[in-house]
Amino acid sequence: MTRRQLARLVEVAVISLALPTVAFGAMGSASEYSAAKDRAAADYKAAKARCDGMSGNPKDVCIAEAKAAEKKTKAEAEAAYKNTDAARRNARIGAWQFRRARIAHAGASP
């Protein structure tokens, strides 16, 4: 697998993991928050299952991005649910870590 193909695979995986986070804008109840966390965990498990077919560095990249996407999604759900400055700050930190993981594993420096 060439570096370009790996980069394209990573982009597709990241986009597919990021799409569920769009729906977190209008949370309010505890059940919605719990459901969002459950979806994030399920998305992580699905992404990790896709990584199992890989080996070596591509697998490490795939797993790191799946973990970062899960953390970002959970932080965004918490920010929407709690609606506090600290929760929003944690969501921004999670998004930053997600971007940093993508850049670092793509071979560039953050």
KOLGU-4560 file (N, C-alpha, C; in nm, 3 decimals, padded with zeros to 5 digits):
<recs>
<n_xx: 00.085 n_yy: -00.116 n_zz: 00.000 ca_xx: 00.000 ca_yy: 00.000 ca_zz: 00.000 c_xx: 00.090 c_yy: 00.123 c_zz: 00.000 mol: A seq: 1 type: MET>
<n_xx: 00.070 n_yy: 00.212 n_zz: -00.095 ca_xx: 00.153 ca_yy: 00.331 ca_zz: -00.103 c_xx: 00.111 c_yy: 00.432 c_zz: 00.003 mol: A seq: 2 type: THR>
<n_xx: 00.197 n_yy: 00.528 n_zz: 00.022 ca_xx: 00.169 ca_yy: 00.632 ca_zz: 00.121 c_xx: 00.043 c_yy: 00.712 c_zz: 00.084 mol: A seq: 3 type: ARG>
<n_xx: 00.024 n_yy: 00.735 n_zz: -00.043 ca_xx: -00.093 ca_yy: 00.810 ca_zz: -00.089 c_xx: -00.221 c_yy: 00.731 c_zz: -00.063 mol: A seq: 4 type: ARG>
<n_xx: -00.217 n_yy: 00.600 n_zz: -00.090 ca_xx: -00.334 ca_yy: 00.516 ca_zz: -00.064 c_xx: -00.365 c_yy: 00.512 c_zz: 00.086 mol: A seq: 5 type: GLN>
<n_xx: -00.261 n_yy: 00.505 n_zz: 00.167 ca_xx: -00.279 ca_yy: 00.505 ca_zz: 00.311 c_xx: -00.340 c_yy: 00.637 c_zz: 00.357 mol: A seq: 6 type: LEU>
<n_xx: -00.291 n_yy: 00.746 n_zz: 00.302 ca_xx: -00.347 ca_yy: 00.877 ca_zz: 00.339 c_xx: -00.494 c_yy: 00.886 c_zz: 00.300 mol: A seq: 7 type: ALA>
<n_xx: -00.530 n_yy: 00.834 n_zz: 00.185 ca_xx: -00.669 ca_yy: 00.837 ca_zz: 00.139 c_xx: -00.756 c_yy: 00.749 c_zz: 00.230 mol: A seq: 8 type: ARG>
<n_xx: -00.705 n_yy: 00.633 n_zz: 00.268 ca_xx: -00.777 ca_yy: 00.544 ca_zz: 00.358 c_xx: -00.801 c_yy: 00.611 c_zz: 00.493 mol: A seq: 9 type: LEU>
<n_xx: -00.699 n_yy: 00.679 n_zz: 00.542 ca_xx: -00.710 ca_yy: 00.748 ca_zz: 00.670 c_xx: -00.814 c_yy: 00.860 c_zz: 00.660 mol: A seq: 10 type: VAL>
<n_xx: -00.812 n_yy: 00.935 n_zz: 00.551 ca_xx: -00.910 ca_yy: 01.043 ca_zz: 00.532 c_xx: -01.052 c_yy: 00.988 c_zz: 00.534 mol: A seq: 11 type: GLU>
<n_xx: -01.075 n_yy: 00.880 n_zz: 00.463 ca_xx: -01.209 ca_yy: 00.820 ca_zz: 00.458 c_xx: -01.251 c_yy: 00.774 c_zz: 00.597 mol: A seq: 12 type: VAL>
<n_xx: -01.161 n_yy: 00.712 n_zz: 00.670 ca_xx: -01.194 ca_yy: 00.665 ca_zz: 00.804 c_xx: -01.226 c_yy: 00.781 c_zz: 00.896 mol: A seq: 13 type: ALA>
<n_xx: -01.149 n_yy: 00.887 n_zz: 00.887 ca_xx: -01.171 ca_yy: 01.003 ca_zz: 00.972 c_xx: -01.304 c_yy: 01.070 c_zz: 00.941 mol: A seq: 14 type: VAL>
<n_xx: -01.334 n_yy: 01.085 n_zz: 00.814 ca_xx: -01.460 ca_yy: 01.148 ca_zz: 00.776 c_xx: -01.578 c_yy: 01.063 c_zz: 00.822 mol: A seq: 15 type: ILE>
<n_xx: -01.567 n_yy: 00.933 n_zz: 00.805 ca_xx: -01.678 ca_yy: 00.847 ca_zz: 00.848 c_xx: -01.696 c_yy: 00.850 c_zz: 00.999 mol: A seq: 16 type: SER>
<n_xx: -01.587 n_yy: 00.872 n_zz: 01.073 ca_xx: -01.598 ca_yy: 00.882 ca_zz: 01.218 c_xx: -01.648 c_yy: 01.019 c_zz: 01.263 mol: A seq: 17 type: LEU>
<n_xx: -01.619 n_yy: 01.121 n_zz: 01.184 ca_xx: -01.656 ca_yy: 01.256 ca_zz: 01.223 c_xx: -01.801 c_yy: 01.290 c_zz: 01.193 mol: A seq: 18 type: ALA>
<n_xx: -01.862 n_yy: 01.225 n_zz: 01.098 ca_xx: -01.999 ca_yy: 01.258 ca_zz: 01.061 c_xx: -02.099 c_yy: 01.245 c_zz: 01.174 mol: A seq: 19 type: LEU>
<n_xx: -02.093 n_yy: 01.144 n_zz: 01.259 ca_xx: -02.192 ca_yy: 01.137 ca_zz: 01.368 c_xx: -02.184 c_yy: 01.253 c_zz: 01.466 mol: A seq: 20 type: PRO>
<n_xx: -02.072 n_yy: 01.324 n_zz: 01.472 ca_xx: -02.059 ca_yy: 01.434 ca_zz: 01.566 c_xx: -02.142 c_yy: 01.554 c_zz: 01.526 mol: A seq: 21 type: THR>
<n_xx: -02.185 n_yy: 01.562 n_zz: 01.403 ca_xx: -02.264 ca_yy: 01.675 ca_zz: 01.355 c_xx: -02.398 c_yy: 01.682 c_zz: 01.428 mol: A seq: 22 type: VAL>
<n_xx: -02.453 n_yy: 01.571 n_zz: 01.468 ca_xx: -02.585 ca_yy: 01.567 ca_zz: 01.529 c_xx: -02.585 c_yy: 01.607 c_zz: 01.676 mol: A seq: 23 type: ALA>
<n_xx: -02.472 n_yy: 01.642 n_zz: 01.734 ca_xx: -02.466 ca_yy: 01.670 ca_zz: 01.876 c_xx: -02.500 c_yy: 01.814 c_zz: 01.911 mol: A seq: 24 type: PHE>
<n_xx: -02.545 n_yy: 01.894 n_zz: 01.819 ca_xx: -02.567 ca_yy: 02.035 ca_zz: 01.843 c_xx: -02.678 c_yy: 02.067 c_zz: 01.940 mol: A seq: 25 type: GLY>
<n_xx: -02.783 n_yy: 01.989 n_zz: 01.950 ca_xx: -02.899 ca_yy: 02.028 ca_zz: 02.029 c_xx: -02.934 c_yy: 01.925 c_zz: 02.136 mol: A seq: 26 type: ALA>
<n_xx: -02.837 n_yy: 01.889 n_zz: 02.217 ca_xx: -02.863 ca_yy: 01.791 ca_zz: 02.322 c_xx: -02.917 c_yy: 01.860 c_zz: 02.444 mol: A seq: 27 type: MET>
<n_xx: -02.984 n_yy: 01.785 n_zz: 02.526 ca_xx: -03.034 ca_yy: 01.845 ca_zz: 02.647 c_xx: -03.057 c_yy: 01.743 c_zz: 02.756 mol: A seq: 28 type: GLY>
<n_xx: -03.116 n_yy: 01.632 n_zz: 02.724 ca_xx: -03.152 ca_yy: 01.536 ca_zz: 02.829 c_xx: -03.040 c_yy: 01.436 c_zz: 02.854 mol: A seq: 29 type: SER>
<n_xx: -03.049 n_yy: 01.374 n_zz: 02.970 ca_xx: -02.949 ca_yy: 01.275 ca_zz: 03.007 c_xx: -02.955 c_yy: 01.153 c_zz: 02.915 mol: A seq: 30 type: ALA>
<n_xx: -03.074 n_yy: 01.118 n_zz: 02.870 ca_xx: -03.086 ca_yy: 01.002 ca_zz: 02.781 c_xx: -03.020 c_yy: 01.029 c_zz: 02.646 mol: A seq: 31 type: SER>
<n_xx: -03.031 n_yy: 01.152 n_zz: 02.596 ca_xx: -02.965 ca_yy: 01.186 ca_zz: 02.470 c_xx: -02.813 c_yy: 01.183 c_zz: 02.486 mol: A seq: 32 type: GLU>
<n_xx: -02.767 n_yy: 01.234 n_zz: 02.599 ca_xx: -02.624 ca_yy: 01.233 ca_zz: 02.628 c_xx: -02.571 c_yy: 01.091 c_zz: 02.637 mol: A seq: 33 type: TYR>
<n_xx: -02.644 n_yy: 01.006 n_zz: 02.707 ca_xx: -02.605 ca_yy: 00.866 ca_zz: 02.721 c_xx: -02.605 c_yy: 00.795 c_zz: 02.585 mol: A seq: 34 type: SER>
<n_xx: -02.705 n_yy: 00.824 n_zz: 02.505 ca_xx: -02.712 ca_yy: 00.764 ca_zz: 02.371 c_xx: -02.595 c_yy: 00.810 c_zz: 02.284 mol: A seq: 35 type: ALA>
<n_xx: -02.557 n_yy: 00.937 n_zz: 02.297 ca_xx: -02.445 ca_yy: 00.989 ca_zz: 02.220 c_xx: -02.314 c_yy: 00.920 c_zz: 02.260 mol: A seq: 36 type: ALA>
<n_xx: -02.295 n_yy: 00.898 n_zz: 02.390 ca_xx: -02.175 ca_yy: 00.827 ca_zz: 02.436 c_xx: -02.175 c_yy: 00.683 c_zz: 02.386 mol: A seq: 37 type: LYS>
<n_xx: -02.291 n_yy: 00.620 n_zz: 02.387 ca_xx: -02.301 ca_yy: 00.483 ca_zz: 02.338 c_xx: -02.270 c_yy: 00.475 c_zz: 02.189 mol: A seq: 38 type: ASP>
<n_xx: -02.319 n_yy: 00.574 n_zz: 02.112 ca_xx: -02.290 ca_yy: 00.577 ca_zz: 01.968 c_xx: -02.141 c_yy: 00.596 c_zz: 01.944 mol: A seq: 39 type: ARG>
<n_xx: -02.078 n_yy: 00.682 n_zz: 02.025 ca_xx: -01.934 ca_yy: 00.706 ca_zz: 02.011 c_xx: -01.857 c_yy: 00.576 c_zz: 02.037 mol: A seq: 40 type: ALA>
<n_xx: -01.898 n_yy: 00.502 n_zz: 02.139 ca_xx: -01.832 ca_yy: 00.376 ca_zz: 02.170 c_xx: -01.853 c_yy: 00.273 c_zz: 02.059 mol: A seq: 41 type: ALA>
<n_xx: -01.975 n_yy: 00.270 n_zz: 02.004 ca_xx: -02.004 ca_yy: 00.177 ca_zz: 01.895 c_xx: -01.926 c_yy: 00.214 c_zz: 01.769 mol: A seq: 42 type: ALA>
<n_xx: -01.915 n_yy: 00.345 n_zz: 01.741 ca_xx: -01.836 ca_yy: 00.389 ca_zz: 01.626 c_xx: -01.689 c_yy: 00.352 c_zz: 01.643 mol: A seq: 43 type: ASP>
<n_xx: -01.639 n_yy: 00.364 n_zz: 01.766 ca_xx: -01.501 ca_yy: 00.326 ca_zz: 01.793 c_xx: -01.480 c_yy: 00.177 c_zz: 01.768 mol: A seq: 44 type: TYR>
<n_xx: -01.572 n_yy: 00.096 n_zz: 01.817 ca_xx: -01.558 ca_yy: -00.049 ca_zz: 01.798 c_xx: -01.561 c_yy: -00.085 c_zz: 01.650 mol: A seq: 45 type: LYS>
<n_xx: -01.648 n_yy: -00.019 n_zz: 01.574 ca_xx: -01.656 ca_yy: -00.045 ca_zz: 01.430 c_xx: -01.527 c_yy: -00.002 c_zz: 01.361 mol: A seq: 46 type: ALA>
<n_xx: -01.475 n_yy: 00.113 n_zz: 01.398 ca_xx: -01.351 ca_yy: 00.162 ca_zz: 01.337 c_xx: -01.235 c_yy: 00.071 c_zz: 01.374 mol: A seq: 47 type: ALA>
<n_xx: -01.232 n_yy: 00.026 n_zz: 01.499 ca_xx: -01.124 ca_yy: -00.064 ca_zz: 01.542 c_xx: -01.133 c_yy: -00.198 c_zz: 01.468 mol: A seq: 48 type: LYS>
<n_xx: -01.255 n_yy: -00.243 n_zz: 01.441 ca_xx: -01.272 ca_yy: -00.368 ca_zz: 01.366 c_xx: -01.218 c_yy: -00.352 c_zz: 01.224 mol: A seq: 49 type: ALA>
<n_xx: -01.236 n_yy: -00.234 n_zz: 01.165 ca_xx: -01.180 ca_yy: -00.209 ca_zz: 01.031 c_xx: -01.028 c_yy: -00.210 c_zz: 01.035 mol: A seq: 50 type: ARG>
<n_xx: -00.971 n_yy: -00.170 n_zz: 01.149 ca_xx: -00.826 ca_yy: -00.167 ca_zz: 01.163 c_xx: -00.766 c_yy: -00.306 c_zz: 01.175 mol: A seq: 51 type: CYS>
<n_xx: -00.844 n_yy: -00.403 n_zz: 01.219 ca_xx: -00.793 ca_yy: -00.538 ca_zz: 01.242 c_xx: -00.740 c_yy: -00.603 c_zz: 01.115 mol: A seq: 52 type: ASP>
<n_xx: -00.787 n_yy: -00.560 n_zz: 01.000 ca_xx: -00.739 ca_yy: -00.618 ca_zz: 00.875 c_xx: -00.604 c_yy: -00.564 c_zz: 00.832 mol: A seq: 53 type: GLY>
<n_xx: -00.554 n_yy: -00.464 n_zz: 00.903 ca_xx: -00.426 ca_yy: -00.402 ca_zz: 00.869 c_xx: -00.316 c_yy: -00.459 c_zz: 00.957 mol: A seq: 54 type: MET>
<n_xx: -00.193 n_yy: -00.421 n_zz: 00.926 ca_xx: -00.081 ca_yy: -00.461 ca_zz: 01.009 c_xx: 00.024 c_yy: -00.351 c_zz: 01.007 mol: A seq: 55 type: SER>
<n_xx: 00.110 n_yy: -00.353 n_zz: 01.107 ca_xx: 00.219 ca_yy: -00.258 ca_zz: 01.113 c_xx: 00.173 c_yy: -00.116 c_zz: 01.143 mol: A seq: 56 type: GLY>
<n_xx: 00.243 n_yy: -00.020 n_zz: 01.084 ca_xx: 00.215 ca_yy: 00.120 ca_zz: 01.109 c_xx: 00.074 c_yy: 00.162 c_zz: 01.065 mol: A seq: 57 type: ASN>
<n_xx: 00.024 n_yy: 00.117 n_zz: 00.951 ca_xx: -00.113 ca_yy: 00.156 ca_zz: 00.914 c_xx: -00.216 c_yy: 00.116 c_zz: 01.020 mol: A seq: 58 type: PRO>
<n_xx: -00.195 n_yy: 00.001 n_zz: 01.082 ca_xx: -00.287 ca_yy: -00.041 ca_zz: 01.188 c_xx: -00.276 c_yy: 00.051 c_zz: 01.309 mol: A seq: 59 type: LYS>
<n_xx: -00.154 n_yy: 00.087 n_zz: 01.345 ca_xx: -00.133 ca_yy: 00.179 ca_zz: 01.457 c_xx: -00.199 c_yy: 00.314 c_zz: 01.430 mol: A seq: 60 type: ASP>
<n_xx: -00.184 n_yy: 00.362 n_zz: 01.308 ca_xx: -00.245 ca_yy: 00.489 ca_zz: 01.268 c_xx: -00.396 c_yy: 00.479 c_zz: 01.278 mol: A seq: 61 type: VAL>
<n_xx: -00.451 n_yy: 00.373 n_zz: 01.227 ca_xx: -00.595 ca_yy: 00.353 ca_zz: 01.226 c_xx: -00.651 c_yy: 00.349 c_zz: 01.368 mol: A seq: 62 type: CYS>
<n_xx: -00.586 n_yy: 00.276 n_zz: 01.457 ca_xx: -00.633 ca_yy: 00.265 ca_zz: 01.595 c_xx: -00.621 c_yy: 00.399 c_zz: 01.668 mol: A seq: 63 type: ILE>
<n_xx: -00.511 n_yy: 00.468 n_zz: 01.647 ca_xx: -00.493 ca_yy: 00.598 ca_zz: 01.713 c_xx: -00.600 c_yy: 00.697 c_zz: 01.669 mol: A seq: 64 type: ALA>
<n_xx: -00.632 n_yy: 00.696 n_zz: 01.541 ca_xx: -00.735 ca_yy: 00.787 ca_zz: 01.492 c_xx: -00.873 c_yy: 00.747 c_zz: 01.542 mol: A seq: 65 type: GLU>
<n_xx: -00.899 n_yy: 00.619 n_zz: 01.554 ca_xx: -01.027 ca_yy: 00.574 ca_zz: 01.607 c_xx: -01.043 c_yy: 00.618 c_zz: 01.752 mol: A seq: 66 type: ALA>
<n_xx: -00.936 n_yy: 00.605 n_zz: 01.831 ca_xx: -00.941 ca_yy: 00.648 ca_zz: 01.971 c_xx: -00.961 c_yy: 00.799 c_zz: 01.981 mol: A seq: 67 type: LYS>
<n_xx: -00.889 n_yy: 00.873 n_zz: 01.898 ca_xx: -00.901 ca_yy: 01.020 ca_zz: 01.901 c_xx: -01.041 c_yy: 01.063 c_zz: 01.860 mol: A seq: 68 type: ALA>
<n_xx: -01.098 n_yy: 00.997 n_zz: 01.761 ca_xx: -01.233 ca_yy: 01.031 ca_zz: 01.717 c_xx: -01.335 c_yy: 01.001 c_zz: 01.827 mol: A seq: 69 type: ALA>
<n_xx: -01.317 n_yy: 00.890 n_zz: 01.897 ca_xx: -01.409 ca_yy: 00.857 ca_zz: 02.007 c_xx: -01.399 c_yy: 00.962 c_zz: 02.117 mol: A seq: 70 type: GLU>
<n_xx: -01.279 n_yy: 00.999 n_zz: 02.153 ca_xx: -01.261 ca_yy: 01.098 ca_zz: 02.258 c_xx: -01.322 c_yy: 01.232 c_zz: 02.219 mol: A seq: 71 type: LYS>
<n_xx: -01.302 n_yy: 01.270 n_zz: 02.094 ca_xx: -01.358 ca_yy: 01.397 ca_zz: 02.043 c_xx: -01.510 c_yy: 01.394 c_zz: 02.048 mol: A seq: 72 type: LYS>
<n_xx: -01.568 n_yy: 01.285 n_zz: 02.002 ca_xx: -01.714 ca_yy: 01.274 ca_zz: 01.998 c_xx: -01.773 c_yy: 01.277 c_zz: 02.139 mol: A seq: 73 type: THR>
<n_xx: -01.711 n_yy: 01.206 n_zz: 02.232 ca_xx: -01.761 ca_yy: 01.206 ca_zz: 02.369 c_xx: -01.747 c_yy: 01.344 c_zz: 02.433 mol: A seq: 74 type: LYS>
<n_xx: -01.638 n_yy: 01.413 n_zz: 02.406 ca_xx: -01.618 ca_yy: 01.547 ca_zz: 02.462 c_xx: -01.721 c_yy: 01.645 c_zz: 02.405 mol: A seq: 75 type: ALA>
<n_xx: -01.752 n_yy: 01.632 n_zz: 02.277 ca_xx: -01.853 ca_yy: 01.719 ca_zz: 02.217 c_xx: -01.992 c_yy: 01.691 c_zz: 02.274 mol: A seq: 76 type: GLU>
<n_xx: -02.022 n_yy: 01.565 n_zz: 02.299 ca_xx: -02.151 ca_yy: 01.530 ca_zz: 02.359 c_xx: -02.160 c_yy: 01.586 c_zz: 02.500 mol: A seq: 77 type: ALA>
<n_xx: -02.052 n_yy: 01.576 n_zz: 02.575 ca_xx: -02.052 ca_yy: 01.629 ca_zz: 02.711 c_xx: -02.066 c_yy: 01.781 c_zz: 02.710 mol: A seq: 78 type: GLU>
<n_xx: -02.000 n_yy: 01.848 n_zz: 02.616 ca_xx: -02.011 ca_yy: 01.993 ca_zz: 02.608 c_xx: -02.154 c_yy: 02.036 c_zz: 02.576 mol: A seq: 79 type: ALA>
<n_xx: -02.218 n_yy: 01.963 n_zz: 02.487 ca_xx: -02.356 ca_yy: 01.996 ca_zz: 02.453 c_xx: -02.450 c_yy: 01.969 c_zz: 02.570 mol: A seq: 80 type: ALA>
<n_xx: -02.424 n_yy: 01.864 n_zz: 02.645 ca_xx: -02.509 ca_yy: 01.826 ca_zz: 02.756 c_xx: -02.491 c_yy: 01.919 c_zz: 02.876 mol: A seq: 81 type: TYR>
<n_xx: -02.367 n_yy: 01.941 n_zz: 02.915 ca_xx: -02.340 ca_yy: 02.021 ca_zz: 03.035 c_xx: -02.349 c_yy: 02.171 c_zz: 03.008 mol: A seq: 82 type: LYS>
<n_xx: -02.313 n_yy: 02.212 n_zz: 02.888 ca_xx: -02.319 ca_yy: 02.351 ca_zz: 02.847 c_xx: -02.241 c_yy: 02.442 c_zz: 02.943 mol: A seq: 83 type: ASN>
<n_xx: -02.119 n_yy: 02.400 n_zz: 02.976 ca_xx: -02.033 ca_yy: 02.479 ca_zz: 03.063 c_xx: -01.905 c_yy: 02.515 c_zz: 02.987 mol: A seq: 84 type: THR>
<n_xx: -01.837 n_yy: 02.616 n_zz: 03.038 ca_xx: -01.711 ca_yy: 02.656 ca_zz: 02.975 c_xx: -01.608 c_yy: 02.544 c_zz: 02.979 mol: A seq: 85 type: ASP>
<n_xx: -01.601 n_yy: 02.475 n_zz: 03.093 ca_xx: -01.503 ca_yy: 02.367 ca_zz: 03.107 c_xx: -01.532 c_yy: 02.254 c_zz: 03.008 mol: A seq: 86 type: ALA>
<n_xx: -01.657 n_yy: 02.220 n_zz: 02.991 ca_xx: -01.693 ca_yy: 02.112 ca_zz: 02.897 c_xx: -01.662 c_yy: 02.154 c_zz: 02.753 mol: A seq: 87 type: ALA>
<n_xx: -01.690 n_yy: 02.279 n_zz: 02.720 ca_xx: -01.658 ca_yy: 02.327 ca_zz: 02.584 c_xx: -01.507 c_yy: 02.330 c_zz: 02.562 mol: A seq: 88 type: ARG>
<n_xx: -01.431 n_yy: 02.368 n_zz: 02.666 ca_xx: -01.285 ca_yy: 02.369 ca_zz: 02.656 c_xx: -01.234 c_yy: 02.226 c_zz: 02.632 mol: A seq: 89 type: ARG>
<n_xx: -01.288 n_yy: 02.130 n_zz: 02.704 ca_xx: -01.248 ca_yy: 01.990 ca_zz: 02.685 c_xx: -01.281 c_yy: 01.942 c_zz: 02.545 mol: A seq: 90 type: ASN>
<n_xx: -01.393 n_yy: 01.986 n_zz: 02.490 ca_xx: -01.430 ca_yy: 01.948 ca_zz: 02.354 c_xx: -01.330 c_yy: 02.006 c_zz: 02.254 mol: A seq: 91 type: ALA>
<n_xx: -01.289 n_yy: 02.131 n_zz: 02.277 ca_xx: -01.189 ca_yy: 02.192 ca_zz: 02.187 c_xx: -01.056 c_yy: 02.118 c_zz: 02.198 mol: A seq: 92 type: ARG>
<n_xx: -01.019 n_yy: 02.080 n_zz: 02.320 ca_xx: -00.894 ca_yy: 02.005 ca_zz: 02.339 c_xx: -00.904 c_yy: 01.870 c_zz: 02.268 mol: A seq: 93 type: ILE>
<n_xx: -01.020 n_yy: 01.803 n_zz: 02.279 ca_xx: -01.040 ca_yy: 01.675 ca_zz: 02.211 c_xx: -01.030 c_yy: 01.691 c_zz: 02.060 mol: A seq: 94 type: GLY>
<n_xx: -01.087 n_yy: 01.799 n_zz: 02.007 ca_xx: -01.079 ca_yy: 01.824 ca_zz: 01.862 c_xx: -00.934 c_yy: 01.851 c_zz: 01.821 mol: A seq: 95 type: ALA>
<n_xx: -00.861 n_yy: 01.925 n_zz: 01.905 ca_xx: -00.721 ca_yy: 01.952 ca_zz: 01.875 c_xx: -00.639 c_yy: 01.823 c_zz: 01.876 mol: A seq: 96 type: TRP>
<n_xx: -00.664 n_yy: 01.736 n_zz: 01.975 ca_xx: -00.591 ca_yy: 01.610 ca_zz: 01.981 c_xx: -00.624 c_yy: 01.522 c_zz: 01.861 mol: A seq: 97 type: GLN>
<n_xx: -00.748 n_yy: 01.527 n_zz: 01.815 ca_xx: -00.789 ca_yy: 01.452 ca_zz: 01.698 c_xx: -00.712 c_yy: 01.500 c_zz: 01.575 mol: A seq: 98 type: PHE>
<n_xx: -00.708 n_yy: 01.632 n_zz: 01.555 ca_xx: -00.634 ca_yy: 01.686 ca_zz: 01.440 c_xx: -00.485 c_yy: 01.654 c_zz: 01.452 mol: A seq: 99 type: ARG>
<n_xx: -00.431 n_yy: 01.664 n_zz: 01.573 ca_xx: -00.288 ca_yy: 01.636 ca_zz: 01.593 c_xx: -00.256 c_yy: 01.491 c_zz: 01.561 mol: A seq: 100 type: ARG>
<n_xx: -00.344 n_yy: 01.399 n_zz: 01.602 ca_xx: -00.321 ca_yy: 01.258 ca_zz: 01.573 c_xx: -00.323 c_yy: 01.233 c_zz: 01.423 mol: A seq: 101 type: ALA>
<n_xx: -00.414 n_yy: 01.298 n_zz: 01.353 ca_xx: -00.421 ca_yy: 01.280 ca_zz: 01.207 c_xx: -00.292 c_yy: 01.330 c_zz: 01.142 mol: A seq: 102 type: ARG>
<n_xx: -00.246 n_yy: 01.445 n_zz: 01.185 ca_xx: -00.125 ca_yy: 01.504 ca_zz: 01.125 c_xx: -00.003 c_yy: 01.420 c_zz: 01.159 mol: A seq: 103 type: ILE>
<n_xx: 00.010 n_yy: 01.382 n_zz: 01.284 ca_xx: 00.128 ca_yy: 01.305 ca_zz: 01.327 c_xx: 00.136 c_yy: 01.170 c_zz: 01.258 mol: A seq: 104 type: ALA>
<n_xx: 00.022 n_yy: 01.105 n_zz: 01.241 ca_xx: 00.024 ca_yy: 00.974 ca_zz: 01.180 c_xx: 00.027 c_yy: 00.980 c_zz: 01.029 mol: A seq: 105 type: HIS>
<n_xx: 00.007 n_yy: 01.097 n_zz: 00.973 ca_xx: 00.018 ca_yy: 01.111 ca_zz: 00.829 c_xx: 00.163 c_yy: 01.136 c_zz: 00.788 mol: A seq: 106 type: ALA>
<n_xx: 00.251 n_yy: 01.155 n_zz: 00.887 ca_xx: 00.392 ca_yy: 01.170 ca_zz: 00.856 c_xx: 00.440 c_yy: 01.313 c_zz: 00.864 mol: A seq: 107 type: GLY>
<n_xx: 00.351 n_yy: 01.407 n_zz: 00.896 ca_xx: 00.390 ca_yy: 01.547 ca_zz: 00.908 c_xx: 00.398 c_yy: 01.582 c_zz: 01.057 mol: A seq: 108 type: ALA>
<n_xx: 00.461 n_yy: 01.694 n_zz: 01.088 ca_xx: 00.466 ca_yy: 01.737 ca_zz: 01.227 c_xx: 00.347 c_yy: 01.827 c_zz: 01.255 mol: A seq: 109 type: SER>
<n_xx: 00.292 n_yy: 01.827 n_zz: 01.378 ca_xx: 00.174 ca_yy: 01.908 ca_zz: 01.409 c_xx: 00.200 c_yy: 02.056 c_zz: 01.409 mol: A seq: 110 type: PRO>
</recs>
